[in-house]
Amino acid sequence: MTMTFQDGQSPIEVNSGPVAVGNVPTGTRDVSPVEITVPEKLEPGVYELPVEYEYAYTRVAEFNTQSAEYIDLTRTQTATLTIEVDDKPQFEVVDVDSDAQIGDRKDVSITLENTGTEPARDASVTARSGTGQLSFGTGQSQSSTGYVGAWEPGEAKTVTYRTSLTPDAPHRSYAADVTVAYTDTNGIDQTSEQLTAGISTAAEQSFALENVSSTLRVGEDGEIMGTVTNTGPNAVDSTVVRFTDQDSPNVIPIEQSVAVGALEAGESASFELPIEVSGEAEAGSKSFDFGVQYRNSDDEKRQYDKLSVVTAVAAGARSVRRRYRRDDDRRWQRAGAHCRGHEQPQPDSDRRRSAYLCRRSAQHR
């Protein structure tokens, strides 16, 4: 037996061609489910779907002592299937407003509309990520739920989620599965079919260090100078260039960082960091790690750490570095006579910075 649905005569659309049923013995036989499409604006009610079925059967069987002869005929008949369209809430994603950015936490707003014919009560909308690179909230959860309450037919509701994308996430759009849990007019808890929301993303905020040079010399204080550029995609505030290298114990920053202020996308600013190079260091070309700390459009502090610079450390004027730290008085005397009076011991980082500033002040007198 073969069944063919005459959906041209019904508002219900059948998403398959003829269905082969096979042999049908006496009694009943189940038929595989057939996928149909119900138009979005179709009113609830009962609808008829004509179906044509064709089958072959044996009309005459003749037997003799040696064989049997069968005469088969084919018949086509029509019938009608009854389909009931429920009166209930239905939901559709109608808009997604995404500020999501690689390597940052941003808001994503998903708007849904109740396209059904019945209201929903105590409704809540859950968005769920299908990848570990996209998470919700501050706890890196794979899902988040927003409560929207009563939901009338034709009404749109927007739920905003805090999303995070890992720094190694590819720059592309991501999909979130969306479901609506609600109570129907009979007081029964229901869950909608799964919907999909596409989340567009911005590239990771990044920076570049250019035109880098230095006055570094073994056993002396110097500077690393250069230009930091906001390579986008967004403007940033409170930009700070930081020396973050942990692999060069003989290269010690006198100032760990320097502020350059707000930077629009594509804008650059110069920076200069004072650096101390110990007498134990070796001269030559060196690579140092740098980072850029900044505040995003939500005034949240972030740091970009994918930077390094290559610069030269020159050989020192003397093979042995002079030692200035036998006691506080001799140290300040070496740093400059104008620094006398600073007699209280200080931590190493403060001593280096103070001595550097005193020497710089003395050089300009």
C-alpha positions as CSV (number, residue, x, y, z in Angstrom):
1,M,0.0,0.0,0.0
2,T,1.1,3.6,-0.8
3,M,-0.4,6.7,0.8
4,T,-0.3,10.2,-0.9
5,F,-1.5,13.2,1.0
6,Q,-3.5,15.8,-0.9
7,D,-2.3,18.8,1.0
8,G,-3.1,21.2,-1.8
9,Q,-6.7,20.9,-0.6
10,S,-5.9,21.8,3.0
11,P,-4.1,24.6,4.9
12,I,-1.9,21.9,6.5
13,E,1.3,21.2,4.6
14,V,2.8,17.7,4.5
15,N,6.6,17.7,4.4
16,S,7.0,14.4,2.6
17,G,5.9,12.7,-0.6
18,P,4.1,9.4,-0.9
19,V,4.4,7.1,2.0
20,A,5.0,3.4,1.4
21,V,3.1,1.3,4.0
22,G,3.9,-2.2,2.7
23,N,1.7,-5.2,3.1
24,V,-1.3,-4.8,5.4
25,P,-2.6,-8.1,6.9
26,T,-6.0,-8.5,8.4
27,G,-6.4,-6.0,11.2
28,T,-4.5,-2.7,11.7
29,R,-1.0,-1.6,11.1
30,D,1.0,1.4,12.4
31,V,2.3,3.9,9.8
32,S,5.5,5.9,10.4
33,P,4.9,9.5,11.6
34,V,4.6,12.1,8.9
35,E,6.0,15.6,9.4
36,I,3.6,18.4,8.8
37,T,3.8,22.2,8.9
38,V,1.0,24.3,10.4
39,P,0.9,27.9,9.1
40,E,1.9,30.5,11.8
41,K,-1.4,32.4,11.6
42,L,-3.7,29.4,11.3
43,E,-6.6,29.7,13.7
44,P,-7.1,26.9,16.3
45,G,-9.6,24.3,15.3
46,V,-10.2,21.0,13.4
47,Y,-9.0,20.7,9.8
48,E,-9.3,17.9,7.2
49,L,-6.4,16.5,5.2
50,P,-7.5,14.4,2.2
51,V,-5.3,11.3,1.6
52,E,-5.3,8.9,-1.4
53,Y,-4.2,5.4,-0.9
54,E,-3.4,2.8,-3.5
55,Y,-3.2,-0.9,-2.9
56,A,-3.0,-4.2,-4.8
57,Y,-5.1,-7.2,-3.9
58,T,-5.8,-10.7,-5.2
59,R,-9.2,-10.8,-6.9
60,V,-9.1,-14.5,-8.2
61,A,-7.1,-17.5,-7.3
62,E,-7.3,-20.6,-9.4
63,F,-5.8,-23.9,-8.3
64,N,-5.1,-27.2,-10.1
65,T,-3.2,-30.3,-9.2
66,Q,0.2,-28.8,-10.2
67,S,0.0,-25.0,-9.5
68,A,-2.0,-22.0,-8.5
69,E,-2.8,-18.9,-10.6
70,Y,-3.6,-15.5,-9.1
71,I,-5.3,-12.5,-10.6
72,D,-4.2,-9.2,-8.9
73,L,-5.9,-5.9,-9.2
74,T,-5.0,-2.4,-8.1
75,R,-7.5,-0.1,-6.4
76,T,-7.2,3.6,-5.5
77,Q,-9.4,5.1,-2.8
78,T,-9.6,8.4,-0.9
79,A,-10.1,9.1,2.8
80,T,-9.9,12.1,5.1
81,L,-7.6,12.6,8.1
82,T,-8.7,14.9,10.9
83,I,-6.1,17.3,12.4
84,E,-6.7,19.4,15.4
85,V,-4.8,22.6,15.9
86,D,-4.5,23.4,19.6
87,D,-5.5,26.7,21.2
88,K,-2.3,27.4,23.1
89,P,0.7,29.8,23.5
90,Q,3.4,29.6,20.9
91,F,6.7,31.4,20.8
92,E,9.1,32.8,18.2
93,V,12.5,34.6,18.4
94,V,11.9,37.9,16.7
95,D,15.1,39.8,17.5
96,V,18.6,39.5,19.1
97,D,20.5,42.5,20.2
98,S,24.1,41.4,20.9
99,D,27.1,43.3,22.4
100,A,29.0,40.0,22.9
101,Q,32.7,40.3,22.4
102,I,35.5,37.7,22.3
103,G,37.4,37.7,25.6
104,D,34.9,39.9,27.5
105,R,31.6,39.9,29.4
106,K,28.8,41.7,27.6
107,D,25.0,41.8,27.4
108,V,22.8,39.9,24.9
109,S,19.1,40.7,24.7
110,I,16.7,38.2,23.1
111,T,13.2,39.2,22.2
112,L,10.4,36.6,21.7
113,E,6.8,37.0,20.7
114,N,3.8,34.9,21.8
115,T,2.4,34.0,18.4
116,G,-0.2,31.6,19.8
117,T,-3.8,32.2,20.7
118,E,-3.7,31.8,24.4
119,P,-1.9,33.7,27.2
120,A,1.0,32.2,29.2
121,R,1.3,32.8,33.0
122,D,4.4,32.8,35.2
123,A,6.6,32.5,32.1
124,S,10.4,32.3,32.2
125,V,12.8,32.2,29.3
126,T,16.0,30.0,29.5
127,A,18.9,30.4,27.1
128,R,21.4,27.6,27.0
129,S,24.9,27.5,25.3
130,G,26.0,24.5,23.2
131,T,29.7,25.3,23.6
132,G,32.1,25.8,26.5
133,Q,33.4,29.0,24.8
134,L,30.1,30.8,25.4
135,S,28.8,31.0,29.0
136,F,26.3,33.0,31.0
137,G,26.6,35.2,34.1
138,T,29.7,35.7,36.2
139,G,29.9,32.0,37.2
140,Q,30.6,30.6,33.7
141,S,27.2,28.8,33.7
142,Q,26.0,27.0,30.5
143,S,22.5,28.5,30.9
144,S,20.6,31.4,32.4
145,T,16.9,32.0,33.0
146,G,14.9,35.3,33.0
147,Y,11.4,35.6,34.5
148,V,8.9,37.6,32.4
149,G,5.5,36.7,34.1
150,A,2.2,37.0,32.2
151,W,2.4,36.9,28.4
152,E,-0.5,37.8,26.2
153,P,-1.0,36.6,22.6
154,G,0.8,39.0,20.2
155,E,3.0,40.4,23.0
156,A,6.8,40.6,22.7
157,K,9.1,40.1,25.7
158,T,12.8,40.9,26.0
159,V,15.2,39.1,28.3
160,T,18.8,40.3,28.7
161,Y,21.6,37.9,29.6
162,R,25.2,38.6,30.7
163,T,27.4,36.5,28.4
164,S,31.1,35.7,28.4
165,L,33.3,34.5,25.5
166,T,36.7,33.0,26.2
167,P,39.7,34.8,24.7
168,D,40.5,31.7,22.5
169,A,36.9,31.6,21.1
170,P,36.8,31.9,17.2
171,H,35.4,35.2,16.0
172,R,32.0,34.1,14.6
173,S,28.3,34.0,15.5
174,Y,27.2,31.5,18.2
175,A,23.8,29.8,18.7
176,A,21.9,29.7,22.0
177,D,19.0,27.2,22.5
178,V,15.9,29.0,23.9
179,T,12.9,27.5,25.7
180,V,9.9,29.1,27.5
181,A,8.5,27.5,30.6
182,Y,5.0,28.7,31.5
183,T,1.6,27.8,33.1
184,D,-1.3,27.4,30.6
185,T,-4.9,28.6,31.2
186,N,-5.8,25.2,32.7
187,G,-3.1,25.7,35.4
188,I,-0.8,23.0,33.9
189,D,3.0,23.6,33.6
190,Q,4.2,23.5,30.0
191,T,7.5,24.0,28.1
192,S,7.7,25.3,24.6
193,E,9.5,23.6,21.8
194,Q,13.2,24.5,21.5
195,L,14.0,27.7,19.6
196,T,17.4,29.1,18.4
197,A,18.8,32.6,18.9
198,G,21.9,33.6,16.8
199,I,24.4,35.7,18.8
200,S,26.7,37.9,16.8
201,T,30.1,38.8,18.3
202,A,32.7,41.5,18.1
203,A,36.4,40.7,17.8
204,E,38.6,40.7,20.9
205,Q,39.8,44.1,22.1
206,S,43.5,44.3,21.1
207,F,46.5,46.6,21.2
208,A,49.8,46.9,19.4
209,L,53.2,48.2,20.5
210,E,55.2,50.0,17.8
211,N,58.4,52.1,17.3
212,V,59.9,50.5,20.4
213,S,63.4,51.6,21.4
214,S,65.4,51.6,24.6
215,T,68.4,53.1,26.5
216,L,69.0,49.9,28.5
217,R,72.6,49.2,29.5
218,V,74.0,46.5,31.8
219,G,74.5,47.8,35.3
220,E,72.6,51.1,34.7
221,D,69.1,52.6,34.7
222,G,67.4,53.2,31.3
223,E,64.0,53.4,29.6
224,I,61.9,51.4,27.2
225,M,60.0,53.8,24.9
226,G,57.4,53.2,22.2
227,T,53.9,53.8,20.9
228,V,50.8,51.9,22.0
229,T,47.9,51.7,19.5
230,N,44.3,50.7,20.2
231,T,43.7,48.3,17.3
232,G,40.0,48.1,18.2
233,P,37.3,47.3,17.7
234,N,36.2,49.6,20.6
235,A,37.3,52.8,22.3
236,V,38.8,52.3,25.8
237,D,39.4,54.5,28.8
238,S,42.1,54.6,31.5
239,T,44.7,52.8,29.3
240,V,47.9,51.7,31.1
241,V,50.9,50.1,29.5
242,R,52.4,47.5,31.9
243,F,55.7,45.6,32.1
244,T,54.6,42.0,32.8
245,D,57.8,40.0,32.0
246,Q,58.6,37.3,34.7
247,D,61.5,35.6,32.9
248,S,64.1,38.3,33.2
249,P,65.2,38.6,36.8
250,N,68.1,40.9,36.0
251,V,65.8,43.4,34.3
252,I,63.8,45.2,37.0
253,P,61.1,47.8,36.2
254,I,61.5,51.0,38.3
255,E,58.0,51.9,37.3
256,Q,55.8,48.8,36.7
257,S,53.3,50.8,34.5
258,V,52.6,54.1,32.8
259,A,49.1,55.6,32.1
260,V,48.4,56.9,28.6
261,G,44.6,57.7,29.1
262,A,41.6,57.2,26.8
263,L,42.2,55.8,23.3
264,E,39.7,55.7,20.4
265,A,39.9,52.7,18.1
266,G,43.0,53.3,15.9
267,E,44.4,56.0,18.1
268,S,48.0,55.9,19.5
269,A,49.9,57.3,22.4
270,S,53.6,57.3,23.3
271,F,54.9,55.7,26.5
272,E,58.2,55.5,28.5
273,L,59.0,53.0,31.2
274,P,62.1,53.4,33.5
275,I,64.0,50.1,33.8
276,E,66.9,49.0,35.9
277,V,69.4,46.4,34.5
278,S,71.5,44.7,37.0
279,G,75.2,44.1,36.6
280,E,74.7,40.4,36.3
281,A,72.6,40.8,33.1
282,E,74.1,39.9,29.7
283,A,74.1,42.4,26.9
284,G,72.2,41.5,23.7
285,S,68.8,41.5,22.1
286,K,66.1,40.7,24.6
287,S,62.3,40.0,24.4
288,F,60.1,41.3,27.2
289,D,56.4,40.6,27.8
290,F,54.0,43.6,28.1
291,G,50.3,44.0,28.8
292,V,47.7,46.8,28.4
293,Q,45.2,47.4,31.1
294,Y,42.1,49.4,30.3
295,R,38.4,50.0,31.1
296,N,35.7,48.9,28.6
297,S,32.4,50.6,27.7
298,D,30.9,49.3,30.9
299,D,33.7,50.8,33.0
300,E,35.0,47.4,33.9
301,K,38.7,46.8,34.2
302,R,40.3,44.4,31.6
303,Q,43.8,43.5,30.5
304,Y,45.3,42.4,27.1
305,D,48.4,40.3,27.6
306,K,49.3,39.2,24.1
307,L,52.2,41.6,23.7
308,S,56.0,41.4,23.6
309,V,58.8,43.7,22.5
310,V,62.3,43.0,21.4
311,T,65.0,45.5,22.3
312,A,68.7,45.7,22.9
313,V,70.5,45.8,26.2
314,A,73.9,47.4,25.7
315,A,77.1,46.4,27.5
316,G,77.8,48.4,30.7
317,A,80.6,51.0,31.0
318,R,82.1,49.0,33.8
319,S,82.3,45.3,34.2
320,V,81.2,45.4,37.8
321,R,78.2,47.3,38.9
322,R,78.8,49.8,41.7
323,R,76.9,48.9,44.8
324,Y,75.0,51.7,46.4
325,R,73.1,49.9,49.1
326,R,75.5,49.4,52.0
327,D,73.5,51.8,54.1
328,D,70.8,54.5,53.5
329,D,73.2,57.5,53.9
330,R,75.6,56.3,51.3
331,R,72.8,55.4,48.9
332,W,71.2,58.8,49.0
333,Q,74.7,60.4,48.7
334,R,75.3,58.5,45.5
335,A,71.8,59.3,44.2
336,G,72.5,63.0,44.6
337,A,73.2,65.5,47.3
338,H,69.7,67.0,47.0
339,C,68.2,63.7,48.1
340,R,69.9,63.8,51.6
341,G,67.5,63.8,54.4
342,H,65.6,60.7,53.2
343,E,67.0,58.6,55.9
344,Q,64.3,56.1,56.5
345,P,64.8,52.6,55.0
346,Q,62.4,51.8,52.2
347,P,61.3,48.6,50.3
348,D,63.5,47.7,47.4
349,S,61.0,48.8,44.7
350,D,60.6,52.2,46.5
351,R,64.4,52.6,46.8
352,R,64.9,52.0,43.1
353,R,62.2,54.4,42.1
354,S,63.3,57.2,44.5
355,A,67.0,56.8,43.5
356,Y,66.0,56.9,39.8
357,L,64.0,60.0,40.2
358,C,66.7,61.7,42.2
359,R,69.3,60.9,39.6
360,R,67.0,62.1,36.8
361,S,66.5,65.4,38.7
362,A,70.2,65.8,39.3
363,Q,70.9,65.3,35.5
364,H,68.6,68.1,34.6
365,R,70.1,70.7,37.0
